[in-house]
Amino acid sequence: MSTTHTMEHPQSHKNGSRRGKAPSRTHKPIEQVLQELANQVPQAEWDRLPRDLSDQLDHYLYGWPKQ
């Protein structure tokens, strides 16, 4: 015996129409969102990050030996 499950968009009707307004097309670019978030972090916290973080990310995340 098999059961088939389907997922619908939470705002979808059986006939394919959607309730409510169309989604906004005025979203910010992801780069702007990330910059705004980064600006909320105090400079003292940025200064605590290791200088080689991007080069040695696996070391800092997983404890792997430095390359």
Backbone as ProteinMPNN parsed JSONL, in Angstrom:
{"seq_chain_A": "MSTTHTMEHPQSHKNGSRRGKAPSRTHKPIEQVLQELANQVPQAEWDRLPRDLSDQLDHYLYGWPKQ", "coords_chain_A": {"N_chain_A": [[0.844, -1.174, 0.0], [0.656, 2.139, -0.912], [1.086, 5.599, -0.227], [0.362, 8.735, -1.504], [1.626, 11.904, -1.195], [0.985, 15.312, -1.533], [2.218, 18.617, -1.874], [1.051, 21.853, -1.44], [1.233, 25.301, -2.287], [0.911, 27.472, 0.47], [-0.954, 29.503, 0.106], [-2.419, 28.822, -2.067], [-5.215, 28.01, -4.099], [-7.413, 25.301, -4.94], [-8.021, 25.592, -7.625], [-5.839, 26.802, -8.661], [-5.585, 29.541, -8.426], [-4.45, 32.366, -6.47], [-4.766, 33.61, -3.175], [-5.147, 36.936, -1.844], [-2.775, 39.677, -2.154], [-0.472, 40.162, -4.875], [2.953, 39.102, -4.675], [5.381, 41.396, -3.364], [7.513, 43.279, -5.442], [9.625, 44.731, -4.655], [11.879, 43.951, -3.251], [14.954, 44.097, -1.418], [18.276, 43.963, -2.764], [20.324, 41.094, -2.106], [22.944, 41.666, -1.379], [22.738, 44.204, -0.268], [21.121, 43.706, 1.954], [22.81, 42.004, 3.433], [24.936, 43.763, 3.904], [23.694, 45.685, 5.505], [23.134, 44.115, 7.745], [25.76, 43.456, 8.531], [26.673, 45.966, 9.236], [25.5, 46.314, 11.682], [27.004, 44.974, 13.48], [29.333, 45.541, 15.996], [32.481, 47.24, 15.55], [34.537, 46.311, 17.196], [33.937, 43.623, 17.5], [34.294, 42.644, 14.886], [37.02, 43.007, 14.757], [37.936, 40.973, 16.384], [37.882, 38.663, 14.903], [39.773, 36.045, 13.342], [42.603, 36.832, 11.315], [43.125, 35.184, 9.162], [40.751, 33.96, 8.517], [39.059, 33.523, 6.205], [40.791, 32.051, 4.579], [41.327, 29.823, 6.124], [38.936, 28.563, 6.831], [37.799, 25.96, 7.181], [39.38, 24.998, 9.235], [38.666, 26.671, 11.397], [35.907, 26.213, 11.574], [35.574, 23.392, 11.691], [37.773, 22.325, 12.943], [39.814, 21.22, 11.483], [43.205, 20.53, 10.376], [45.326, 23.352, 9.788], [45.918, 24.614, 6.521]], "CA_chain_A": [[0.0, 0.0, 0.0], [1.449, 3.368, -0.956], [0.338, 6.83, -0.038], [0.961, 9.852, -2.22], [1.418, 13.194, -0.536], [1.308, 16.468, -2.367], [2.329, 19.868, -1.134], [0.564, 23.02, -2.159], [1.588, 26.595, -1.731], [-0.084, 27.718, 1.51], [-1.976, 30.447, -0.309], [-2.978, 28.37, -3.334], [-6.528, 27.379, -4.13], [-7.424, 24.107, -5.782], [-8.098, 25.954, -9.037], [-4.582, 27.422, -9.087], [-5.517, 30.97, -8.124], [-3.857, 32.67, -5.171], [-5.467, 34.614, -2.391], [-4.396, 38.103, -1.414], [-2.022, 40.489, -3.115], [0.71, 39.588, -5.523], [4.137, 39.409, -3.875], [6.044, 42.663, -3.647], [8.701, 43.2, -6.305], [10.537, 45.766, -4.191], [12.833, 43.374, -2.309], [16.317, 44.622, -1.495], [19.287, 42.992, -3.22], [20.917, 40.377, -0.984], [24.161, 42.36, -0.965], [22.332, 45.311, 0.589], [20.649, 43.114, 3.212], [23.986, 41.547, 4.164], [25.692, 44.935, 4.353], [22.949, 46.276, 6.625], [23.366, 43.261, 8.908], [27.154, 43.609, 8.935], [26.813, 47.282, 9.862], [24.983, 46.243, 13.046], [28.015, 44.329, 14.316], [30.334, 46.529, 16.411], [33.827, 47.071, 14.99], [35.339, 45.508, 18.128], [33.672, 42.213, 17.207], [34.977, 42.325, 13.621], [38.452, 42.964, 15.049], [38.235, 39.711, 17.078], [37.953, 37.556, 13.943], [41.132, 35.748, 12.892], [42.961, 37.467, 10.035], [43.14, 34.175, 8.102], [39.475, 33.251, 8.591], [38.575, 33.053, 4.903], [41.726, 31.047, 4.065], [41.362, 28.658, 7.012], [37.575, 28.399, 7.322], [37.592, 24.592, 7.653], [40.053, 24.876, 10.524], [37.893, 27.355, 12.428], [34.579, 25.615, 11.709], [35.58, 21.961, 11.963], [38.979, 21.911, 13.65], [40.772, 20.547, 10.591], [44.518, 21.165, 10.392], [45.5, 24.495, 8.883], [46.559, 24.285, 5.246]], "C_chain_A": [[0.889, 1.237, 0.0], [0.526, 4.573, -0.809], [1.076, 7.932, -0.773], [0.605, 11.138, -1.501], [1.774, 14.289, -1.525], [1.373, 17.684, -1.484], [1.839, 20.995, -2.015], [1.127, 24.265, -1.512], [0.521, 26.95, -0.708], [-1.19, 28.688, 1.111], [-2.605, 30.05, -1.643], [-4.37, 27.785, -3.132], [-6.448, 26.171, -5.038], [-7.425, 24.447, -7.273], [-6.842, 26.688, -9.527], [-4.486, 28.908, -8.804], [-4.921, 31.167, -6.737], [-4.663, 33.745, -4.477], [-4.566, 35.802, -2.13], [-3.688, 38.801, -2.554], [-0.903, 39.686, -3.756], [1.924, 39.936, -4.674], [4.789, 40.709, -4.319], [7.277, 42.42, -4.515], [9.738, 44.23, -5.888], [11.517, 45.229, -3.152], [14.206, 43.996, -2.519], [17.24, 43.547, -2.067], [19.952, 42.357, -1.996], [22.184, 41.064, -0.481], [23.827, 43.507, -0.006], [21.864, 44.789, 1.947], [21.839, 42.678, 4.056], [24.815, 42.712, 4.694], [25.008, 45.596, 5.544], [23.134, 45.441, 7.895], [24.792, 43.424, 9.434], [27.377, 44.933, 9.651], [26.311, 47.287, 11.305], [25.97, 45.6, 14.018], [29.058, 45.376, 14.693], [31.716, 46.213, 15.845], [34.692, 46.206, 15.889], [35.127, 44.015, 17.889], [34.327, 41.787, 15.902], [36.477, 42.168, 13.873], [38.862, 41.671, 15.744], [38.355, 38.534, 16.127], [39.396, 37.309, 13.524], [41.399, 36.364, 11.511], [42.917, 36.473, 8.871], [41.824, 33.387, 8.038], [39.029, 32.714, 7.242], [39.484, 31.969, 4.319], [41.66, 29.739, 4.848], [39.98, 28.344, 7.599], [37.323, 26.996, 7.873], [38.256, 24.365, 9.016], [39.187, 25.478, 11.633], [36.495, 26.756, 12.62], [34.636, 24.179, 12.22], [36.812, 21.454, 12.705], [39.985, 21.163, 12.792], [42.12, 21.247, 10.672], [44.57, 22.348, 9.406], [46.259, 24.042, 7.645], [47.803, 25.102, 5.049]], "O_chain_A": [[1.784, 1.357, 0.837], [-0.637, 4.555, -1.21], [2.298, 8.041, -0.665], [-0.563, 11.42, -1.234], [2.756, 14.186, -2.26], [0.677, 17.777, -0.474], [2.178, 21.071, -3.196], [1.456, 24.271, -0.325], [-0.665, 26.755, -0.975], [-2.257, 28.69, 1.725], [-3.261, 30.874, -2.28], [-4.653, 27.148, -2.117], [-5.508, 26.04, -5.821], [-6.898, 23.689, -8.087], [-6.791, 27.141, -10.67], [-3.406, 29.486, -8.93], [-4.893, 30.239, -5.927], [-5.175, 34.669, -5.109], [-3.342, 35.68, -2.191], [-3.951, 38.562, -3.732], [-0.46, 38.665, -3.23], [1.925, 40.973, -4.011], [4.753, 41.072, -5.495], [7.995, 41.44, -4.317], [10.629, 44.57, -6.666], [11.943, 45.969, -2.265], [14.576, 44.371, -3.632], [17.003, 42.354, -1.872], [20.12, 43.013, -0.969], [22.464, 41.044, 0.718], [24.557, 43.747, 0.956], [22.183, 45.379, 2.979], [21.881, 42.947, 5.257], [25.335, 42.652, 5.808], [25.676, 46.02, 6.487], [23.273, 45.989, 8.989], [25.003, 43.518, 10.643], [28.186, 45.009, 10.575], [26.666, 48.181, 12.074], [25.791, 45.675, 15.234], [29.614, 46.034, 13.814], [32.074, 45.046, 15.684], [35.51, 45.435, 15.388], [36.056, 43.226, 18.062], [34.863, 40.682, 15.815], [37.126, 41.306, 13.28], [40.036, 41.305, 15.698], [38.887, 37.494, 16.513], [40.165, 38.258, 13.366], [40.514, 36.403, 10.656], [42.699, 36.868, 7.726], [41.806, 32.258, 7.548], [38.652, 31.546, 7.148], [39.003, 31.065, 3.636], [41.909, 28.668, 4.294], [39.879, 27.905, 8.744], [36.696, 26.853, 8.923], [37.737, 23.619, 9.846], [39.0, 24.863, 12.683], [35.96, 26.794, 13.728], [33.844, 23.79, 13.079], [36.882, 20.276, 13.056], [40.909, 20.541, 13.315], [42.181, 22.432, 11.001], [43.942, 22.33, 8.348], [47.139, 23.184, 7.724], [48.478, 24.961, 4.029]]}, "name": "protein", "num_of_chains": 1, "seq": "MSTTHTMEHPQSHKNGSRRGKAPSRTHKPIEQVLQELANQVPQAEWDRLPRDLSDQLDHYLYGWPKQ"}
